[in-house]
Amino acid sequence: MVAMISRSRVVRLGSALVAGVVMAACGGSSQPVSPANVPSPQAPTSIPPTVQPTPAPIATKAPVPVLHWFGYAPPHRFGLAQKAVLDDFVSRNPGRITLELGESSANVQMAKIKTAVAAGTPPTMWFGWQVEASDLWGMGALVDLNSELSANKEWGKNRGDIIPSLLNGAEWKRKLTLVPMFADPNILGFNRKLLGDAGVSLPAERYTWESWIEIGKKAASPPDRVLGQFLFNYASLQWWGFSNGVTPLNAERTKVQFTSPALLATLEWLDQNVTRGLLRNGPGDFDLGKTLTEVVNPGAITPPRYPNIDPGDGSGIFATHYPIGPDNARKEPITAGNVFGFMAFKGGKGDATLAAAEIAAWSVRPDVQLLVAKASSNPPSNITASRDPALLKIFSDHPIRKALNEQARFGYPTPNFPSWSKVTAMVDETLGRVAKGELRPKDALADIQAKATPMIDQDLTAG
């Protein structure tokens, strides 16, 4: 396994292939725990169809120095996934790179990356999400990974197997800013015990807003126990907008659509149910039994985020998609989630940048995706990998992982406009005024549309 080393102590790494990666921690706040209930997949007696042969290393006079900075460093599940990929690449490509894990293997945030770019001293590669990547692309810091990997035949095949919405989410102006390592869906979890105590059945597939509200009327007891949360912020509105079939951007991804009738109906419905007391604008306290439902993602599993409700095996939480709203014409869920992966910076010594791009491409090999899934609990980004019997077992044997994997294909990543963080901050502030009764939902969305449009237009016209 790749040793955690600092800039002052670089060693050539040639560790053995990772045999088992500890399941990841949520939020990076605790040490990871390996859940005893999830059996390790058995090693196949023959090479499964999804395993690809290790390509011959590109000949170089000496190993190429690659400096990696962690975004979401271990023990965060994303950090463990990065480490699994790096370990595997080094082990199976001896002599290709000399890997340095910079900044003492600590988490490096966007502000420090920007400072390094401005000083002309960026790392060779970094891990982050799509909004950060498009921001760095606008600074001229990143390479287009499609161009960098144009001669890599294996990448050409694996690129075609990536979930299309993730690949689209990683592109900015048709340039690939990062390689999507996995899907990161957010779905809805129900407290099984509280519903059972109230004699309420678990929701059926494609259940609706109306049936969700009925569950609340039967099992909630406001104000002590409510059906769920609505926090009057961008994230909450986006999740529920998705359930009603509306996305933040038009199909061409050139216009915001905050004034769409479906989004207005969504905000008015949520506001009404907060006023009635069925939803709470405040801490959910799901683990204390004060809400019947809570947003669930792979970080809820290990160590268990809600230990009083679920020990990590999915026995206490029923996970499924958000309910289908009345304006959702396709009657199909849209799942919120972002795109995370390796980025490669310009200016690497020799072909270091190419080596970083190769590592990014390596992360979506079907066989490597199995390691990533073990490390993170996240569903694979590679569709072929998702059919691997060993990987399927990881998800089918765990009800929360299974639900997350099933919903990953419906993912809609957060728009990756460089200004989107400013847009969401503005949305949060404006929705806060709705919560205070200072703005009606219709006026708030009109204000958001008017302020967001020039930000997006500027991003589209900028270089």
C-alpha positions in Angstrom: 0.0 0.0 0.0 1.3 3.5 -0.8 3.0 4.9 2.2 1.8 8.2 3.6 4.9 10.4 2.9 5.6 14.1 2.9 7.4 16.3 0.4 10.5 16.0 2.4 10.6 12.2 2.2 9.8 10.9 -1.3 10.1 7.2 -1.9 9.5 5.1 -4.9 6.4 3.1 -4.2 5.8 -0.5 -5.4 3.5 -2.0 -3.0 1.3 -5.0 -3.5 -2.2 -4.8 -5.0 -4.7 -3.7 -2.3 -6.4 -6.9 -1.0 -9.0 -5.2 1.1 -9.7 -1.6 1.7 -11.3 -0.5 5.0 -14.8 0.8 4.4 -14.9 4.6 4.5 -15.9 7.0 7.2 -18.6 9.5 6.7 -17.7 13.2 6.9 -14.1 12.4 7.8 -14.8 12.9 11.4 -14.2 9.4 12.7 -11.8 6.5 12.1 -13.2 4.0 9.5 -14.7 0.8 10.7 -15.0 -2.3 8.6 -18.6 -3.6 8.8 -18.7 -7.2 9.8 -21.9 -7.8 8.1 -20.6 -7.2 4.6 -18.7 -10.3 3.3 -15.7 -9.7 1.2 -16.2 -10.8 -2.4 -14.5 -14.2 -3.1 -11.6 -14.1 -5.5 -12.7 -15.5 -8.9 -11.1 -18.7 -10.1 -10.8 -17.2 -13.5 -10.6 -13.6 -14.8 -14.1 -12.1 -14.8 -15.2 -10.4 -18.0 -14.9 -6.9 -16.6 -11.2 -7.3 -15.5 -8.9 -5.7 -18.0 -5.3 -6.8 -18.5 -2.7 -4.4 -17.1 -1.3 -2.4 -20.1 2.4 -2.4 -20.6 3.9 0.7 -18.9 4.9 3.5 -21.1 8.7 3.4 -21.5 10.5 6.3 -19.7 14.2 6.8 -18.9 13.3 7.2 -15.2 10.1 7.2 -13.1 8.1 10.4 -13.5 7.6 12.4 -10.3 3.9 12.9 -9.5 2.9 15.1 -6.6 -0.7 14.3 -5.4 -2.6 16.5 -2.9 -5.6 14.9 -1.2 -8.9 16.6 -1.4 -11.0 14.8 1.3 -7.9 13.0 2.9 -8.2 9.7 4.7 -10.0 8.6 6.8 -12.7 10.2 4.7 -14.2 7.6 2.4 -13.2 9.7 -0.6 -9.6 9.7 0.7 -9.6 6.0 1.1 -10.9 5.6 -2.5 -8.1 7.9 -3.8 -5.5 5.8 -1.9 -6.9 2.6 -3.3 -6.5 3.8 -6.8 -3.0 5.2 -6.2 -1.8 2.0 -4.5 -3.1 -0.1 -7.4 -1.6 2.1 -10.1 1.8 2.1 -8.5 1.7 -1.7 -7.9 0.7 -2.6 -11.4 2.9 0.0 -13.2 6.3 -0.5 -11.7 8.8 2.2 -12.7 6.2 4.5 -14.2 6.0 7.1 -11.5 7.6 8.2 -8.2 4.6 9.2 -6.1 4.8 11.9 -3.5 1.8 12.5 -1.2 2.2 16.2 -0.4 1.2 18.3 2.5 1.8 15.4 4.9 -1.1 13.6 3.3 -3.5 16.1 4.9 -6.6 17.4 3.3 -6.0 20.3 0.9 -8.8 22.7 0.3 -9.6 24.8 -2.8 -8.2 28.1 -1.3 -4.7 26.5 -1.0 -4.9 25.1 -4.5 -5.7 28.5 -5.9 -2.8 30.0 -4.0 -0.4 27.4 -5.4 -1.7 27.9 -8.9 -1.2 31.7 -8.6 2.4 31.1 -7.4 3.1 28.7 -10.2 3.6 25.7 -7.8 0.5 23.5 -8.1 0.6 19.8 -7.5 0.5 17.4 -10.4 -2.9 16.2 -9.4 -5.7 16.8 -6.9 -9.1 15.4 -6.1 -12.2 17.5 -5.9 -15.7 18.1 -7.4 -17.0 19.5 -10.6 -17.6 23.2 -9.5 -14.0 23.4 -8.2 -12.7 21.8 -11.4 -14.5 24.3 -13.7 -13.3 27.2 -11.5 -9.7 25.9 -11.9 -10.2 25.4 -15.6 -11.2 29.1 -15.9 -7.9 30.0 -14.2 -6.1 28.0 -16.9 -4.7 25.6 -14.4 -6.0 22.2 -15.7 -5.5 20.1 -18.7 -8.4 18.7 -20.8 -8.2 15.1 -19.9 -9.8 14.0 -23.1 -7.0 15.6 -25.1 -4.3 14.4 -22.7 -5.6 10.8 -23.0 -6.3 10.9 -26.7 -3.8 8.2 -27.5 -4.9 6.0 -24.6 -7.0 3.2 -26.2 -8.1 1.8 -22.8 -9.4 5.3 -21.8 -11.4 5.5 -25.0 -13.3 2.3 -24.1 -13.8 3.1 -20.4 -14.9 6.6 -21.1 -17.8 5.2 -23.1 -18.9 3.2 -20.0 -19.1 6.1 -17.6 -22.6 7.1 -16.5 -23.5 9.8 -19.0 -24.8 12.3 -16.5 -21.5 12.0 -14.5 -19.4 12.6 -17.6 -21.5 15.6 -18.6 -21.2 17.0 -15.1 -17.4 16.7 -15.3 -17.2 18.6 -18.5 -17.0 22.4 -18.8 -17.4 23.8 -22.3 -16.8 20.4 -23.7 -13.5 20.0 -21.9 -13.1 17.2 -19.4 -11.9 18.7 -16.1 -11.9 15.5 -14.0 -12.6 11.8 -14.4 -15.7 10.8 -12.4 -14.4 8.2 -10.0 -17.8 7.2 -8.6 -21.5 8.2 -8.2 -22.5 10.1 -5.0 -26.3 10.0 -4.9 -28.5 11.5 -2.2 -31.7 9.7 -1.5 -34.3 9.6 1.3 -34.2 7.3 4.4 -37.1 6.3 6.6 -37.0 5.3 10.2 -38.3 1.7 10.0 -39.1 1.3 13.6 -41.2 4.5 13.9 -43.2 3.6 10.9 -43.7 0.1 12.2 -44.8 1.4 15.6 -47.4 3.6 13.9 -48.6 0.7 11.8 -47.5 2.5 8.6 -46.3 0.5 5.6 -43.0 1.4 3.9 -43.5 3.4 0.8 -43.9 1.6 -2.5 -41.8 2.2 -5.6 -42.6 5.5 -7.3 -44.6 6.7 -4.3 -45.9 10.2 -4.5 -45.9 13.5 -2.5 -49.4 12.7 -1.4 -48.5 9.3 0.0 -45.4 10.8 1.7 -47.6 13.4 3.4 -50.0 10.6 4.5 -47.1 8.8 6.2 -46.4 12.0 8.1 -50.0 12.4 9.2 -50.1 8.9 10.6 -46.6 8.5 12.1 -45.5 12.1 13.0 -46.5 14.0 16.1 -45.5 17.7 15.6 -43.7 19.5 16.9 -41.7 16.8 18.7 -41.6 14.4 15.8 -42.0 15.7 12.2 -42.1 14.0 8.8 -38.9 15.7 7.6 -36.9 18.9 7.0 -37.0 21.8 4.6 -34.2 24.2 5.4 -35.0 27.0 3.0 -31.7 26.7 1.2 -30.5 25.7 -2.3 -29.7 22.1 -1.5 -33.2 21.4 0.0 -35.0 23.1 -2.8 -33.0 21.3 -5.4 -33.7 17.9 -4.0 -37.4 18.5 -3.9 -37.4 20.3 -7.2 -35.9 17.1 -8.7 -38.7 15.1 -7.2 -41.2 17.3 -9.1 -39.3 16.9 -12.3 -37.6 20.2 -12.5 -33.8 20.9 -12.8 -31.9 24.1 -12.2 -30.9 24.4 -15.9 -32.6 24.0 -19.2 -31.7 21.0 -21.4 -29.0 22.9 -23.2 -27.5 23.9 -19.8 -27.4 27.6 -20.9 -30.3 29.1 -18.8 -31.4 28.9 -15.2 -35.1 28.1 -14.7 -35.9 29.1 -11.1 -39.2 30.6 -12.3 -40.5 27.4 -13.8 -44.1 26.7 -12.6 -43.0 23.3 -11.3 -40.4 24.8 -9.0 -42.8 27.5 -7.7 -45.3 24.7 -6.9 -42.6 22.8 -5.1 -41.5 25.8 -3.0 -45.1 26.7 -2.1 -45.9 23.2 -1.1 -42.8 22.9 1.1 -43.5 26.3 2.7 -47.1 25.3 3.4 -46.0 22.1 5.1 -43.4 23.9 7.3 -46.2 26.3 8.3 -48.5 23.4 9.2 -45.7 21.9 11.3 -45.4 18.7 9.3 -41.9 19.7 8.1 -39.2 21.5 10.2 -37.0 24.4 9.2 -34.2 23.4 11.6 -32.2 20.5 12.9 -33.7 17.2 11.9 -32.3 15.1 14.7 -33.1 11.9 12.8 -30.9 9.8 15.0 -32.9 11.0 18.0 -36.2 9.9 16.4 -37.4 13.5 15.9 -37.9 13.1 12.2 -39.3 10.2 10.2 -37.1 10.8 7.2 -33.6 12.1 6.4 -31.4 12.5 3.4 -29.1 9.5 3.0 -25.9 9.1 1.0 -23.0 6.6 1.1 -21.5 8.5 4.1 -24.4 7.2 6.3 -23.1 3.7 6.4 -19.6 3.3 7.9 -19.2 4.3 10.6 -23.0 4.6 11.0 -24.1 8.2 10.9 -27.3 7.4 12.8 -26.2 4.7 15.3 -29.4 4.9 17.4 -31.4 4.2 14.3 -29.2 1.9 12.2 -26.0 0.1 13.2 -24.7 0.3 9.7 -26.3 -2.7 8.2 -29.4 -1.1 6.8 -31.7 -2.8 9.3 -33.0 0.4 10.8 -33.2 2.7 7.7 -35.4 2.1 4.6 -33.7 3.9 1.8 -35.4 4.9 -1.5 -35.9 7.8 -3.9 -37.6 11.0 -3.0 -41.4 10.9 -3.6 -42.6 11.7 -7.1 -44.3 15.2 -7.4 -47.4 16.0 -9.4 -45.5 17.9 -12.1 -43.0 15.1 -12.7 -44.2 14.1 -16.2 -41.9 11.1 -16.5 -42.9 9.8 -13.1 -39.2 9.0 -12.6 -36.9 10.1 -9.8 -34.0 12.6 -10.4 -31.2 12.0 -7.9 -29.0 14.8 -6.5 -25.3 14.1 -6.4 -22.0 15.6 -7.4 -19.1 14.4 -9.5 -15.8 13.8 -7.8 -12.4 12.7 -9.3 -8.8 13.3 -10.1 -7.7 16.5 -11.9 -4.4 17.0 -13.7 -2.6 20.3 -13.6 -0.6 22.0 -16.3 3.1 22.4 -15.9 4.2 19.0 -14.7 7.9 18.0 -15.3 8.5 15.9 -18.3 5.3 13.8 -18.9 4.2 14.1 -15.2 0.9 15.6 -16.3 0.3 12.7 -18.7 1.0 10.3 -15.8 -1.5 12.1 -13.7 -4.1 11.8 -16.5 -3.3 8.1 -16.7 -4.0 7.7 -13.0 -7.3 9.5 -13.4 -8.2 7.2 -16.2 -7.1 4.2 -14.2 -9.7 5.0 -11.5 -12.5 4.0 -13.8 -11.1 0.6 -15.0 -13.8 -1.9 -14.1 -11.4 -3.9 -11.8 -10.2 -0.8 -10.1 -13.8 0.3 -9.5 -14.3 -2.7 -7.3 -11.5 -1.3 -5.0 -13.1 2.1 -5.1 -16.5 0.7 -4.1 -15.0 -1.2 -1.2 -13.2 1.9 0.0 -16.0 4.4 -0.3 -19.4 2.5 -0.3 -20.1 4.7 -3.4 -21.7 3.2 -6.5 -19.4 2.8 -9.5 -19.3 5.4 -12.2 -18.4 2.7 -14.8 -21.6 0.9 -16.0 -19.6 -2.2 -17.0 -18.1 -2.4 -13.5 -21.6 -2.2 -12.0 -22.4 -5.6 -13.6 -19.4 -7.3 -12.0 -20.7 -10.1 -9.8 -18.2 -9.3 -7.0 -19.2 -5.6 -7.1 -22.9 -6.5 -7.3 -22.5 -8.6 -4.1 -21.2 -5.6 -2.2 -24.3 -3.6 -3.0 -27.0 -6.4 -3.1 -26.0 -7.6 0.4 -26.7 -4.2 1.9 -30.1 -2.5 1.5 -28.8 1.1 1.7 -26.0 0.5 -0.7 -28.4 -1.4 -3.0 -30.8 1.6 -3.0 -28.0 4.0 -3.7 -26.7 1.9 -6.5 -30.1 1.7 -8.1 -30.7 5.5 -7.9 -27.2 6.4 -9.2 -28.3 6.2 -12.9 -30.9 8.9 -12.3 -28.2 11.4 -11.0 -28.2 15.1 -11.9 -25.0 16.7 -10.8 -24.9 20.2 -9.4 -24.3 22.7 -12.3 -20.5 23.2 -12.6 -20.5 26.9 -13.6 -17.6 28.7 -11.9 -20.1 31.1 -10.4 -22.5 28.4 -9.1 -21.2 28.7 -5.5 -22.1 32.4 -5.6 -25.5 31.5 -7.1 -26.3 29.0 -4.3 -25.2 31.5 -1.6 -27.6 34.0 -3.1 -30.4 31.4 -3.2 -29.8 30.6 0.5 -30.1 34.2 1.5 -33.3 34.8 -0.6 -35.0 31.6 0.6 -34.1 32.7 4.2 -36.3 35.7 3.6 -39.2 33.4 2.6 -38.7 31.5 5.9 -39.0 34.9 7.8 -42.2 35.8 5.9 -40.4 38.7 4.1 -41.0 37.3 0.6 -43.6 35.2 -1.1 -42.2 32.1 -2.9 -43.1 33.6 -6.3 -41.3 36.8 -5.6 -38.3 35.0 -4.2 -37.9 32.8 -7.2 -38.3 35.8 -9.6 -35.5 37.6 -7.6 -33.3 34.5 -7.7 -33.8 34.2 -11.5 -32.9 37.9 -12.1 -29.7 37.7 -10.1 -28.5 34.3 -11.2 -29.0 34.9 -15.0 -26.2 37.5 -15.4 -23.8 35.3 -13.4 -24.4 32.3 -15.6 -24.2 34.4 -18.8 -20.9 35.8 -17.7 -19.5 32.3 -17.1 -20.7 31.2 -20.6 -19.0 34.1 -22.3 -15.8 34.0 -20.3 -12.8 32.2 -21.7 
